[in-house]
Amino acid sequence: MTKQGQLMEFCIQDIIESIVKEQYIEYDDAMNLFYSSQTFSKVNDPETGLYLESSDYVYAIFQDEMNFGRIVQAEI
C-alpha cells in the first residue's frame, strides 16, 4: 500500500471510531454511514488533499454533511 493509501485509511478509521463513540452506534453502522457520504468520496479523492487534514477536521466536515445534507466547506 502506498503512503497516500495508508494516510487515507488511517483517516477513515479514525473518523469511523469517532462516529461510533459520539453517535453511539455499532461499528458496522458507522462504516455504512460514512462510506455512503460525500465526505468519504472526498477523502478518497487525492485531488482534494482532504486525507492530509486531521481526522477531527474531516469528522467536522462529515458532521456538517449529516446536519445540512451536503458538505458546506467551500474549500473542498
mmCIF file of the N, C-alpha and C atoms, coordinates in Angstrom:
data_MODEL
# 
_entry.id   MODEL 
# 
loop_
_atom_site.group_PDB 
_atom_site.id 
_atom_site.type_symbol 
_atom_site.label_atom_id 
_atom_site.label_alt_id 
_atom_site.label_comp_id 
_atom_site.label_asym_id 
_atom_site.label_entity_id 
_atom_site.label_seq_id 
_atom_site.pdbx_PDB_ins_code 
_atom_site.Cartn_x 
_atom_site.Cartn_y 
_atom_site.Cartn_z 
_atom_site.occupancy 
_atom_site.B_iso_or_equiv 
_atom_site.pdbx_formal_charge 
_atom_site.auth_seq_id 
_atom_site.auth_comp_id 
_atom_site.auth_asym_id 
_atom_site.auth_atom_id 
_atom_site.pdbx_PDB_model_num 
ATOM 1   N N  . MET A 1 1  ? 0.850   -1.176 0.000  1.00 0.00 ? 1  MET A N  1 
ATOM 2   C CA . MET A 1 1  ? 0.000   0.000  0.000  1.00 0.00 ? 1  MET A CA 1 
ATOM 3   C C  . MET A 1 1  ? 0.899   1.244  0.000  1.00 0.00 ? 1  MET A C  1 
ATOM 4   N N  . THR A 1 2  ? 0.493   2.222  -0.751 1.00 0.00 ? 2  THR A N  1 
ATOM 5   C CA . THR A 1 2  ? 1.269   3.463  -0.824 1.00 0.00 ? 2  THR A CA 1 
ATOM 6   C C  . THR A 1 2  ? 1.090   4.279  0.452  1.00 0.00 ? 2  THR A C  1 
ATOM 7   N N  . LYS A 1 3  ? 1.982   5.221  0.631  1.00 0.00 ? 3  LYS A N  1 
ATOM 8   C CA . LYS A 1 3  ? 1.880   6.111  1.788  1.00 0.00 ? 3  LYS A CA 1 
ATOM 9   C C  . LYS A 1 3  ? 0.564   6.894  1.733  1.00 0.00 ? 3  LYS A C  1 
ATOM 10  N N  . GLN A 1 4  ? 0.196   7.326  0.544  1.00 0.00 ? 4  GLN A N  1 
ATOM 11  C CA . GLN A 1 4  ? -1.067  8.056  0.358  1.00 0.00 ? 4  GLN A CA 1 
ATOM 12  C C  . GLN A 1 4  ? -2.252  7.175  0.762  1.00 0.00 ? 4  GLN A C  1 
ATOM 13  N N  . GLY A 1 5  ? -2.236  5.935  0.338  1.00 0.00 ? 5  GLY A N  1 
ATOM 14  C CA . GLY A 1 5  ? -3.298  4.996  0.689  1.00 0.00 ? 5  GLY A CA 1 
ATOM 15  C C  . GLY A 1 5  ? -3.360  4.745  2.188  1.00 0.00 ? 5  GLY A C  1 
ATOM 16  N N  . GLN A 1 6  ? -2.207  4.661  2.820  1.00 0.00 ? 6  GLN A N  1 
ATOM 17  C CA . GLN A 1 6  ? -2.176  4.470  4.275  1.00 0.00 ? 6  GLN A CA 1 
ATOM 18  C C  . GLN A 1 6  ? -2.764  5.665  4.997  1.00 0.00 ? 6  GLN A C  1 
ATOM 19  N N  . LEU A 1 7  ? -2.408  6.867  4.553  1.00 0.00 ? 7  LEU A N  1 
ATOM 20  C CA . LEU A 1 7  ? -2.943  8.075  5.184  1.00 0.00 ? 7  LEU A CA 1 
ATOM 21  C C  . LEU A 1 7  ? -4.462  8.136  5.048  1.00 0.00 ? 7  LEU A C  1 
ATOM 22  N N  . MET A 1 8  ? -4.963  7.777  3.878  1.00 0.00 ? 8  MET A N  1 
ATOM 23  C CA . MET A 1 8  ? -6.411  7.749  3.664  1.00 0.00 ? 8  MET A CA 1 
ATOM 24  C C  . MET A 1 8  ? -7.067  6.751  4.610  1.00 0.00 ? 8  MET A C  1 
ATOM 25  N N  . GLU A 1 9  ? -6.482  5.558  4.698  1.00 0.00 ? 9  GLU A N  1 
ATOM 26  C CA . GLU A 1 9  ? -7.049  4.508  5.536  1.00 0.00 ? 9  GLU A CA 1 
ATOM 27  C C  . GLU A 1 9  ? -7.035  4.902  7.010  1.00 0.00 ? 9  GLU A C  1 
ATOM 28  N N  . PHE A 1 10 ? -5.947  5.497  7.481  1.00 0.00 ? 10 PHE A N  1 
ATOM 29  C CA . PHE A 1 10 ? -5.875  5.935  8.880  1.00 0.00 ? 10 PHE A CA 1 
ATOM 30  C C  . PHE A 1 10 ? -6.927  6.993  9.175  1.00 0.00 ? 10 PHE A C  1 
ATOM 31  N N  . CYS A 1 11 ? -7.088  7.932  8.268  1.00 0.00 ? 11 CYS A N  1 
ATOM 32  C CA . CYS A 1 11 ? -8.079  8.994  8.440  1.00 0.00 ? 11 CYS A CA 1 
ATOM 33  C C  . CYS A 1 11 ? -9.479  8.386  8.513  1.00 0.00 ? 11 CYS A C  1 
ATOM 34  N N  . ILE A 1 12 ? -9.784  7.480  7.604  1.00 0.00 ? 12 ILE A N  1 
ATOM 35  C CA . ILE A 1 12 ? -11.101 6.842  7.565  1.00 0.00 ? 12 ILE A CA 1 
ATOM 36  C C  . ILE A 1 12 ? -11.368 6.057  8.847  1.00 0.00 ? 12 ILE A C  1 
ATOM 37  N N  . GLN A 1 13 ? -10.378 5.309  9.305  1.00 0.00 ? 13 GLN A N  1 
ATOM 38  C CA . GLN A 1 13 ? -10.538 4.533  10.540 1.00 0.00 ? 13 GLN A CA 1 
ATOM 39  C C  . GLN A 1 13 ? -10.814 5.443  11.732 1.00 0.00 ? 13 GLN A C  1 
ATOM 40  N N  . ASP A 1 14 ? -10.069 6.543  11.824 1.00 0.00 ? 14 ASP A N  1 
ATOM 41  C CA . ASP A 1 14 ? -10.274 7.481  12.929 1.00 0.00 ? 14 ASP A CA 1 
ATOM 42  C C  . ASP A 1 14 ? -11.678 8.077  12.909 1.00 0.00 ? 14 ASP A C  1 
ATOM 43  N N  . ILE A 1 15 ? -12.160 8.419  11.735 1.00 0.00 ? 15 ILE A N  1 
ATOM 44  C CA . ILE A 1 15 ? -13.483 9.026  11.615 1.00 0.00 ? 15 ILE A CA 1 
ATOM 45  C C  . ILE A 1 15 ? -14.567 8.018  12.004 1.00 0.00 ? 15 ILE A C  1 
ATOM 46  N N  . ILE A 1 16 ? -14.435 6.788  11.557 1.00 0.00 ? 16 ILE A N  1 
ATOM 47  C CA . ILE A 1 16 ? -15.414 5.769  11.916 1.00 0.00 ? 16 ILE A CA 1 
ATOM 48  C C  . ILE A 1 16 ? -15.424 5.558  13.424 1.00 0.00 ? 16 ILE A C  1 
ATOM 49  N N  . GLU A 1 17 ? -14.254 5.544  14.038 1.00 0.00 ? 17 GLU A N  1 
ATOM 50  C CA . GLU A 1 17 ? -14.175 5.419  15.507 1.00 0.00 ? 17 GLU A CA 1 
ATOM 51  C C  . GLU A 1 17 ? -14.893 6.594  16.178 1.00 0.00 ? 17 GLU A C  1 
ATOM 52  N N  . SER A 1 18 ? -14.724 7.795  15.639 1.00 0.00 ? 18 SER A N  1 
ATOM 53  C CA . SER A 1 18 ? -15.398 8.969  16.196 1.00 0.00 ? 18 SER A CA 1 
ATOM 54  C C  . SER A 1 18 ? -16.909 8.851  16.064 1.00 0.00 ? 18 SER A C  1 
ATOM 55  N N  . ILE A 1 19 ? -17.374 8.363  14.937 1.00 0.00 ? 19 ILE A N  1 
ATOM 56  C CA . ILE A 1 19 ? -18.805 8.186  14.727 1.00 0.00 ? 19 ILE A CA 1 
ATOM 57  C C  . ILE A 1 19 ? -19.361 7.203  15.762 1.00 0.00 ? 19 ILE A C  1 
ATOM 58  N N  . VAL A 1 20 ? -18.663 6.090  15.960 1.00 0.00 ? 20 VAL A N  1 
ATOM 59  C CA . VAL A 1 20 ? -19.100 5.081  16.927 1.00 0.00 ? 20 VAL A CA 1 
ATOM 60  C C  . VAL A 1 20 ? -19.197 5.692  18.322 1.00 0.00 ? 20 VAL A C  1 
ATOM 61  N N  . LYS A 1 21 ? -18.165 6.417  18.720 1.00 0.00 ? 21 LYS A N  1 
ATOM 62  C CA . LYS A 1 21 ? -18.103 6.976  20.073 1.00 0.00 ? 21 LYS A CA 1 
ATOM 63  C C  . LYS A 1 21 ? -19.109 8.097  20.297 1.00 0.00 ? 21 LYS A C  1 
ATOM 64  N N  . GLU A 1 22 ? -19.242 8.982  19.323 1.00 0.00 ? 22 GLU A N  1 
ATOM 65  C CA . GLU A 1 22 ? -20.076 10.165 19.527 1.00 0.00 ? 22 GLU A CA 1 
ATOM 66  C C  . GLU A 1 22 ? -21.547 9.945  19.199 1.00 0.00 ? 22 GLU A C  1 
ATOM 67  N N  . GLN A 1 23 ? -21.841 8.996  18.322 1.00 0.00 ? 23 GLN A N  1 
ATOM 68  C CA . GLN A 1 23 ? -23.235 8.771  17.944 1.00 0.00 ? 23 GLN A CA 1 
ATOM 69  C C  . GLN A 1 23 ? -23.800 7.487  18.542 1.00 0.00 ? 23 GLN A C  1 
ATOM 70  N N  . TYR A 1 24 ? -22.982 6.784  19.305 1.00 0.00 ? 24 TYR A N  1 
ATOM 71  C CA . TYR A 1 24 ? -23.413 5.566  19.999 1.00 0.00 ? 24 TYR A CA 1 
ATOM 72  C C  . TYR A 1 24 ? -24.075 4.567  19.060 1.00 0.00 ? 24 TYR A C  1 
ATOM 73  N N  . ILE A 1 25 ? -23.402 4.293  17.950 1.00 0.00 ? 25 ILE A N  1 
ATOM 74  C CA . ILE A 1 25 ? -23.915 3.291  17.015 1.00 0.00 ? 25 ILE A CA 1 
ATOM 75  C C  . ILE A 1 25 ? -22.862 2.204  16.827 1.00 0.00 ? 25 ILE A C  1 
ATOM 76  N N  . GLU A 1 26 ? -23.286 1.082  16.300 1.00 0.00 ? 26 GLU A N  1 
ATOM 77  C CA . GLU A 1 26 ? -22.392 -0.049 16.070 1.00 0.00 ? 26 GLU A CA 1 
ATOM 78  C C  . GLU A 1 26 ? -21.369 0.298  14.988 1.00 0.00 ? 26 GLU A C  1 
ATOM 79  N N  . TYR A 1 27 ? -20.234 -0.387 15.050 1.00 0.00 ? 27 TYR A N  1 
ATOM 80  C CA . TYR A 1 27 ? -19.139 -0.131 14.112 1.00 0.00 ? 27 TYR A CA 1 
ATOM 81  C C  . TYR A 1 27 ? -19.586 -0.326 12.661 1.00 0.00 ? 27 TYR A C  1 
ATOM 82  N N  . ASP A 1 28 ? -20.314 -1.410 12.389 1.00 0.00 ? 28 ASP A N  1 
ATOM 83  C CA . ASP A 1 28 ? -20.777 -1.674 11.014 1.00 0.00 ? 28 ASP A CA 1 
ATOM 84  C C  . ASP A 1 28 ? -21.703 -0.566 10.515 1.00 0.00 ? 28 ASP A C  1 
ATOM 85  N N  . ASP A 1 29 ? -22.566 -0.077 11.397 1.00 0.00 ? 29 ASP A N  1 
ATOM 86  C CA . ASP A 1 29 ? -23.471 1.009  11.022 1.00 0.00 ? 29 ASP A CA 1 
ATOM 87  C C  . ASP A 1 29 ? -22.698 2.298  10.752 1.00 0.00 ? 29 ASP A C  1 
ATOM 88  N N  . ALA A 1 30 ? -21.679 2.541  11.557 1.00 0.00 ? 30 ALA A N  1 
ATOM 89  C CA . ALA A 1 30 ? -20.847 3.726  11.362 1.00 0.00 ? 30 ALA A CA 1 
ATOM 90  C C  . ALA A 1 30 ? -20.100 3.641  10.027 1.00 0.00 ? 30 ALA A C  1 
ATOM 91  N N  . MET A 1 31 ? -19.612 2.452  9.715  1.00 0.00 ? 31 MET A N  1 
ATOM 92  C CA . MET A 1 31 ? -18.934 2.258  8.432  1.00 0.00 ? 31 MET A CA 1 
ATOM 93  C C  . MET A 1 31 ? -19.889 2.533  7.274  1.00 0.00 ? 31 MET A C  1 
ATOM 94  N N  . ASN A 1 32 ? -21.079 1.970  7.333  1.00 0.00 ? 32 ASN A N  1 
ATOM 95  C CA . ASN A 1 32 ? -22.064 2.175  6.264  1.00 0.00 ? 32 ASN A CA 1 
ATOM 96  C C  . ASN A 1 32 ? -22.420 3.644  6.123  1.00 0.00 ? 32 ASN A C  1 
ATOM 97  N N  . LEU A 1 33 ? -22.588 4.318  7.244  1.00 0.00 ? 33 LEU A N  1 
ATOM 98  C CA . LEU A 1 33 ? -22.944 5.737  7.231  1.00 0.00 ? 33 LEU A CA 1 
ATOM 99  C C  . LEU A 1 33 ? -21.840 6.564  6.581  1.00 0.00 ? 33 LEU A C  1 
ATOM 100 N N  . PHE A 1 34 ? -20.609 6.322  7.000  1.00 0.00 ? 34 PHE A N  1 
ATOM 101 C CA . PHE A 1 34 ? -19.506 7.117  6.462  1.00 0.00 ? 34 PHE A CA 1 
ATOM 102 C C  . PHE A 1 34 ? -19.203 6.763  5.008  1.00 0.00 ? 34 PHE A C  1 
ATOM 103 N N  . TYR A 1 35 ? -19.203 5.464  4.691  1.00 0.00 ? 35 TYR A N  1 
ATOM 104 C CA . TYR A 1 35 ? -18.880 5.049  3.323  1.00 0.00 ? 35 TYR A CA 1 
ATOM 105 C C  . TYR A 1 35 ? -19.899 5.554  2.307  1.00 0.00 ? 35 TYR A C  1 
ATOM 106 N N  . SER A 1 36 ? -21.099 5.864  2.729  1.00 0.00 ? 36 SER A N  1 
ATOM 107 C CA . SER A 1 36 ? -22.112 6.366  1.801  1.00 0.00 ? 36 SER A CA 1 
ATOM 108 C C  . SER A 1 36 ? -22.157 7.897  1.756  1.00 0.00 ? 36 SER A C  1 
ATOM 109 N N  . SER A 1 37 ? -21.214 8.546  2.414  1.00 0.00 ? 37 SER A N  1 
ATOM 110 C CA . SER A 1 37 ? -21.211 10.016 2.469  1.00 0.00 ? 37 SER A CA 1 
ATOM 111 C C  . SER A 1 37 ? -20.353 10.641 1.371  1.00 0.00 ? 37 SER A C  1 
ATOM 112 N N  . GLN A 1 38 ? -20.635 11.900 1.103  1.00 0.00 ? 38 GLN A N  1 
ATOM 113 C CA . GLN A 1 38 ? -19.808 12.676 0.183  1.00 0.00 ? 38 GLN A CA 1 
ATOM 114 C C  . GLN A 1 38 ? -18.425 12.894 0.777  1.00 0.00 ? 38 GLN A C  1 
ATOM 115 N N  . THR A 1 39 ? -18.355 13.024 2.090  1.00 0.00 ? 39 THR A N  1 
ATOM 116 C CA . THR A 1 39 ? -17.078 13.241 2.764  1.00 0.00 ? 39 THR A CA 1 
ATOM 117 C C  . THR A 1 39 ? -16.133 12.079 2.481  1.00 0.00 ? 39 THR A C  1 
ATOM 118 N N  . PHE A 1 40 ? -16.643 10.862 2.545  1.00 0.00 ? 40 PHE A N  1 
ATOM 119 C CA . PHE A 1 40 ? -15.827 9.683  2.246  1.00 0.00 ? 40 PHE A CA 1 
ATOM 120 C C  . PHE A 1 40 ? -15.271 9.774  0.822  1.00 0.00 ? 40 PHE A C  1 
ATOM 121 N N  . SER A 1 41 ? -16.109 10.164 -0.116 1.00 0.00 ? 41 SER A N  1 
ATOM 122 C CA . SER A 1 41 ? -15.656 10.307 -1.507 1.00 0.00 ? 41 SER A CA 1 
ATOM 123 C C  . SER A 1 41 ? -14.541 11.331 -1.620 1.00 0.00 ? 41 SER A C  1 
ATOM 124 N N  . LYS A 1 42 ? -14.659 12.418 -0.875 1.00 0.00 ? 42 LYS A N  1 
ATOM 125 C CA . LYS A 1 42 ? -13.646 13.471 -0.918 1.00 0.00 ? 42 LYS A CA 1 
ATOM 126 C C  . LYS A 1 42 ? -12.335 13.018 -0.273 1.00 0.00 ? 42 LYS A C  1 
ATOM 127 N N  . VAL A 1 43 ? -12.434 12.247 0.807  1.00 0.00 ? 43 VAL A N  1 
ATOM 128 C CA . VAL A 1 43 ? -11.224 11.722 1.460  1.00 0.00 ? 43 VAL A CA 1 
ATOM 129 C C  . VAL A 1 43 ? -10.484 10.790 0.502  1.00 0.00 ? 43 VAL A C  1 
ATOM 130 N N  . ASN A 1 44 ? -11.220 10.018 -0.266 1.00 0.00 ? 44 ASN A N  1 
ATOM 131 C CA . ASN A 1 44 ? -10.616 9.069  -1.208 1.00 0.00 ? 44 ASN A CA 1 
ATOM 132 C C  . ASN A 1 44 ? -10.161 9.706  -2.513 1.00 0.00 ? 44 ASN A C  1 
ATOM 133 N N  . ASP A 1 45 ? -10.428 10.967 -2.701 1.00 0.00 ? 45 ASP A N  1 
ATOM 134 C CA . ASP A 1 45 ? -10.006 11.671 -3.909 1.00 0.00 ? 45 ASP A CA 1 
ATOM 135 C C  . ASP A 1 45 ? -8.698  12.403 -3.610 1.00 0.00 ? 45 ASP A C  1 
ATOM 136 N N  . PRO A 1 46 ? -7.581  11.917 -4.126 1.00 0.00 ? 46 PRO A N  1 
ATOM 137 C CA . PRO A 1 46 ? -6.290  12.549 -3.825 1.00 0.00 ? 46 PRO A CA 1 
ATOM 138 C C  . PRO A 1 46 ? -6.219  14.014 -4.260 1.00 0.00 ? 46 PRO A C  1 
ATOM 139 N N  . GLU A 1 47 ? -7.036  14.386 -5.220 1.00 0.00 ? 47 GLU A N  1 
ATOM 140 C CA . GLU A 1 47 ? -7.037  15.775 -5.708 1.00 0.00 ? 47 GLU A CA 1 
ATOM 141 C C  . GLU A 1 47 ? -7.482  16.770 -4.632 1.00 0.00 ? 47 GLU A C  1 
ATOM 142 N N  . THR A 1 48 ? -8.353  16.338 -3.727 1.00 0.00 ? 48 THR A N  1 
ATOM 143 C CA . THR A 1 48 ? -8.841  17.254 -2.689 1.00 0.00 ? 48 THR A CA 1 
ATOM 144 C C  . THR A 1 48 ? -7.802  17.472 -1.596 1.00 0.00 ? 48 THR A C  1 
ATOM 145 N N  . GLY A 1 49 ? -6.939  16.472 -1.376 1.00 0.00 ? 49 GLY A N  1 
ATOM 146 C CA . GLY A 1 49 ? -5.953  16.564 -0.305 1.00 0.00 ? 49 GLY A CA 1 
ATOM 147 C C  . GLY A 1 49 ? -6.569  16.448 1.079  1.00 0.00 ? 49 GLY A C  1 
ATOM 148 N N  . LEU A 1 50 ? -7.843  16.095 1.143  1.00 0.00 ? 50 LEU A N  1 
ATOM 149 C CA . LEU A 1 50 ? -8.541  16.033 2.421  1.00 0.00 ? 50 LEU A CA 1 
ATOM 150 C C  . LEU A 1 50 ? -7.951  14.972 3.343  1.00 0.00 ? 50 LEU A C  1 
ATOM 151 N N  . TYR A 1 51 ? -7.397  13.924 2.768  1.00 0.00 ? 51 TYR A N  1 
ATOM 152 C CA . TYR A 1 51 ? -6.793  12.865 3.571  1.00 0.00 ? 51 TYR A CA 1 
ATOM 153 C C  . TYR A 1 51 ? -5.571  13.361 4.353  1.00 0.00 ? 51 TYR A C  1 
ATOM 154 N N  . LEU A 1 52 ? -5.041  14.509 3.979  1.00 0.00 ? 52 LEU A N  1 
ATOM 155 C CA . LEU A 1 52 ? -3.880  15.093 4.672  1.00 0.00 ? 52 LEU A CA 1 
ATOM 156 C C  . LEU A 1 52 ? -4.282  15.912 5.894  1.00 0.00 ? 52 LEU A C  1 
ATOM 157 N N  . GLU A 1 53 ? -5.554  16.219 6.012  1.00 0.00 ? 53 GLU A N  1 
ATOM 158 C CA . GLU A 1 53 ? -6.056  17.004 7.147  1.00 0.00 ? 53 GLU A CA 1 
ATOM 159 C C  . GLU A 1 53 ? -6.216  16.107 8.369  1.00 0.00 ? 53 GLU A C  1 
ATOM 160 N N  . SER A 1 54 ? -6.407  16.716 9.509  1.00 0.00 ? 54 SER A N  1 
ATOM 161 C CA . SER A 1 54 ? -6.603  15.938 10.731 1.00 0.00 ? 54 SER A CA 1 
ATOM 162 C C  . SER A 1 54 ? -7.940  15.211 10.679 1.00 0.00 ? 54 SER A C  1 
ATOM 163 N N  . SER A 1 55 ? -8.005  14.099 11.382 1.00 0.00 ? 55 SER A N  1 
ATOM 164 C CA . SER A 1 55 ? -9.248  13.331 11.453 1.00 0.00 ? 55 SER A CA 1 
ATOM 165 C C  . SER A 1 55 ? -10.371 14.162 12.061 1.00 0.00 ? 55 SER A C  1 
ATOM 166 N N  . ASP A 1 56 ? -10.032 14.986 13.048 1.00 0.00 ? 56 ASP A N  1 
ATOM 167 C CA . ASP A 1 56 ? -11.044 15.842 13.680 1.00 0.00 ? 56 ASP A CA 1 
ATOM 168 C C  . ASP A 1 56 ? -11.634 16.829 12.683 1.00 0.00 ? 56 ASP A C  1 
ATOM 169 N N  . TYR A 1 57 ? -10.793 17.396 11.843 1.00 0.00 ? 57 TYR A N  1 
ATOM 170 C CA . TYR A 1 57 ? -11.253 18.341 10.828 1.00 0.00 ? 57 TYR A CA 1 
ATOM 171 C C  . TYR A 1 57 ? -12.200 17.643 9.842  1.00 0.00 ? 57 TYR A C  1 
ATOM 172 N N  . VAL A 1 58 ? -11.800 16.463 9.382  1.00 0.00 ? 58 VAL A N  1 
ATOM 173 C CA . VAL A 1 58 ? -12.619 15.727 8.423  1.00 0.00 ? 58 VAL A CA 1 
ATOM 174 C C  . VAL A 1 58 ? -13.921 15.269 9.084  1.00 0.00 ? 58 VAL A C  1 
ATOM 175 N N  . TYR A 1 59 ? -13.845 14.876 10.349 1.00 0.00 ? 59 TYR A N  1 
ATOM 176 C CA . TYR A 1 59 ? -15.054 14.474 11.066 1.00 0.00 ? 59 TYR A CA 1 
ATOM 177 C C  . TYR A 1 59 ? -16.025 15.650 11.181 1.00 0.00 ? 59 TYR A C  1 
ATOM 178 N N  . ALA A 1 60 ? -15.516 16.846 11.394 1.00 0.00 ? 60 ALA A N  1 
ATOM 179 C CA . ALA A 1 60 ? -16.368 18.039 11.459 1.00 0.00 ? 60 ALA A CA 1 
ATOM 180 C C  . ALA A 1 60 ? -17.066 18.271 10.108 1.00 0.00 ? 60 ALA A C  1 
ATOM 181 N N  . ILE A 1 61 ? -16.358 18.031 9.030  1.00 0.00 ? 61 ILE A N  1 
ATOM 182 C CA . ILE A 1 61 ? -16.968 18.145 7.697  1.00 0.00 ? 61 ILE A CA 1 
ATOM 183 C C  . ILE A 1 61 ? -18.079 17.107 7.551  1.00 0.00 ? 61 ILE A C  1 
ATOM 184 N N  . PHE A 1 62 ? -17.798 15.896 8.005  1.00 0.00 ? 62 PHE A N  1 
ATOM 185 C CA . PHE A 1 62 ? -18.809 14.833 7.957  1.00 0.00 ? 62 PHE A CA 1 
ATOM 186 C C  . PHE A 1 62 ? -20.036 15.211 8.782  1.00 0.00 ? 62 PHE A C  1 
ATOM 187 N N  . GLN A 1 63 ? -19.825 15.753 9.979  1.00 0.00 ? 63 GLN A N  1 
ATOM 188 C CA . GLN A 1 63 ? -20.948 16.168 10.818 1.00 0.00 ? 63 GLN A CA 1 
ATOM 189 C C  . GLN A 1 63 ? -21.778 17.240 10.122 1.00 0.00 ? 63 GLN A C  1 
ATOM 190 N N  . ASP A 1 64 ? -21.114 18.201 9.487  1.00 0.00 ? 64 ASP A N  1 
ATOM 191 C CA . ASP A 1 64 ? -21.840 19.226 8.736  1.00 0.00 ? 64 ASP A CA 1 
ATOM 192 C C  . ASP A 1 64 ? -22.672 18.597 7.623  1.00 0.00 ? 64 ASP A C  1 
ATOM 193 N N  . GLU A 1 65 ? -22.084 17.635 6.940  1.00 0.00 ? 65 GLU A N  1 
ATOM 194 C CA . GLU A 1 65 ? -22.819 16.959 5.872  1.00 0.00 ? 65 GLU A CA 1 
ATOM 195 C C  . GLU A 1 65 ? -24.058 16.262 6.427  1.00 0.00 ? 65 GLU A C  1 
ATOM 196 N N  . MET A 1 66 ? -23.921 15.618 7.562  1.00 0.00 ? 66 MET A N  1 
ATOM 197 C CA . MET A 1 66 ? -25.062 14.933 8.173  1.00 0.00 ? 66 MET A CA 1 
ATOM 198 C C  . MET A 1 66 ? -26.128 15.933 8.645  1.00 0.00 ? 66 MET A C  1 
ATOM 199 N N  . ASN A 1 67 ? -25.696 17.074 9.157  1.00 0.00 ? 67 ASN A N  1 
ATOM 200 C CA . ASN A 1 67 ? -26.640 18.075 9.664  1.00 0.00 ? 67 ASN A CA 1 
ATOM 201 C C  . ASN A 1 67 ? -27.330 18.866 8.564  1.00 0.00 ? 67 ASN A C  1 
ATOM 202 N N  . PHE A 1 68 ? -26.607 19.163 7.486  1.00 0.00 ? 68 PHE A N  1 
ATOM 203 C CA . PHE A 1 68 ? -27.133 20.030 6.437  1.00 0.00 ? 68 PHE A CA 1 
ATOM 204 C C  . PHE A 1 68 ? -27.462 19.294 5.134  1.00 0.00 ? 68 PHE A C  1 
ATOM 205 N N  . GLY A 1 69 ? -27.133 18.012 5.062  1.00 0.00 ? 69 GLY A N  1 
ATOM 206 C CA . GLY A 1 69 ? -27.420 17.235 3.870  1.00 0.00 ? 69 GLY A CA 1 
ATOM 207 C C  . GLY A 1 69 ? -26.431 17.420 2.745  1.00 0.00 ? 69 GLY A C  1 
ATOM 208 N N  . ARG A 1 70 ? -25.378 18.173 3.008  1.00 0.00 ? 70 ARG A N  1 
ATOM 209 C CA . ARG A 1 70 ? -24.337 18.398 1.998  1.00 0.00 ? 70 ARG A CA 1 
ATOM 210 C C  . ARG A 1 70 ? -23.090 18.918 2.700  1.00 0.00 ? 70 ARG A C  1 
ATOM 211 N N  . ILE A 1 71 ? -21.981 18.893 1.995  1.00 0.00 ? 71 ILE A N  1 
ATOM 212 C CA . ILE A 1 71 ? -20.741 19.457 2.511  1.00 0.00 ? 71 ILE A CA 1 
ATOM 213 C C  . ILE A 1 71 ? -20.840 20.962 2.392  1.00 0.00 ? 71 ILE A C  1 
ATOM 214 N N  . VAL A 1 72 ? -20.541 21.674 3.470  1.00 0.00 ? 72 VAL A N  1 
ATOM 215 C CA . VAL A 1 72 ? -20.700 23.129 3.452  1.00 0.00 ? 72 VAL A CA 1 
ATOM 216 C C  . VAL A 1 72 ? -19.375 23.881 3.375  1.00 0.00 ? 72 VAL A C  1 
ATOM 217 N N  . GLN A 1 73 ? -18.229 23.191 3.513  1.00 0.00 ? 73 GLN A N  1 
ATOM 218 C CA . GLN A 1 73 ? -16.937 23.871 3.405  1.00 0.00 ? 73 GLN A CA 1 
ATOM 219 C C  . GLN A 1 73 ? -16.673 24.224 1.948  1.00 0.00 ? 73 GLN A C  1 
ATOM 220 N N  . ALA A 1 74 ? -16.393 25.469 1.705  1.00 0.00 ? 74 ALA A N  1 
ATOM 221 C CA . ALA A 1 74 ? -16.192 25.953 0.344  1.00 0.00 ? 74 ALA A CA 1 
ATOM 222 C C  . ALA A 1 74 ? -14.868 25.486 -0.253 1.00 0.00 ? 74 ALA A C  1 
ATOM 223 N N  . GLU A 1 75 ? -13.882 25.177 0.602  1.00 0.00 ? 75 GLU A N  1 
ATOM 224 C CA . GLU A 1 75 ? -12.554 24.891 0.090  1.00 0.00 ? 75 GLU A CA 1 
ATOM 225 C C  . GLU A 1 75 ? -12.408 23.491 -0.512 1.00 0.00 ? 75 GLU A C  1 
ATOM 226 N N  . ILE A 1 76 ? -13.430 22.633 -0.396 1.00 0.00 ? 76 ILE A N  1 
ATOM 227 C CA . ILE A 1 76 ? -13.275 21.296 -0.996 1.00 0.00 ? 76 ILE A CA 1 
ATOM 228 C C  . ILE A 1 76 ? -14.354 21.016 -2.009 1.00 0.00 ? 76 ILE A C  1 
# 
